Amino acid sequence: MNRIHKTLAEDKTLLSIYFTAGYPELNDTVTIIKSLEDSGVDMIEIGLPFSDPLADGPTIQESSTKALQNGMTTKLLFEQLRDIRSQVSIPLIIMGYFNPMLQFGFEAFCKECEAIGIDGLIVPDLPLAEYEEHYKGIFEKYNLSNVFLITPQTSDERIKQIDEASNAFIYMVSSASVTGSTSGFGEAQQSYFKRIKDLNLTNPQIVGFGIKDEQTFKDATANAKGAIIGSAFIKHLTKEGVANIPQFVKTIR
């Protein structure tokens, strides 16, 4: 069992936090990770900044632009995380787009991830068929879980294919929108959450997009193993800074 599997096996609802590496300041990455673990977060998604983040709303796009302006690169991120496993023990996942990974060299990227203790990748623009044909072996070689996204528009048949190809959890996008654009969950979304639960998938689901406070966290996790908060946390970092991370986590649960 790797760190993700051990965390998923725990008898509790999981809170995962996303942040953009190199934001607000270039060297905040490790400080944020340590503070999140100390505050009781169960899992962390480290955003690899990219100039054209298609799935991200304005808040994360702006943080990504600022991180790039600060000087964040893939190589620098790996350097910052070199000793991270001597400081934190919870699962760490890199979320990023395929282009920067390909530019770095995909196998070299995965090799670096394994060397520093990254547990998995979320690559929104890596299609299932492409993964299975060309990249599955590389993920497995370097002990990385590949986390796929599903949306309310994803068919049951497709979801079952994704479930079969997954080996950690499924990222359940709450709505057909970009990050940070929803406010609360209506009947349609609750019905979608229930529909996925009733499929009895092998892999647990963690909900992302639209979770920003205690109520939306509860709503999102009523039929799922956990939830991911991104835009709301980035807004908190922008307004309150790195020093006040524990305050944010306390408002969620």
PyMOL commands that set and color helices and strands:
alter all, ss='L'
color gray80, all
select helices_A, chain A and resi 3-8+29-38+58-70+74-80+84-86+98-104+106-116+128-141+156-165+187-198+214-221+231-240+242-252
alter helices_A, ss='H'
color red, helices_A
select strands_A, chain A and resi 14-20+43-47+92-95+120-122+145-147+149-150+170-173+205-208+226-229
alter strands_A, ss='S'
color yellow, strands_A
deselect
rebuild
show_as cartoon
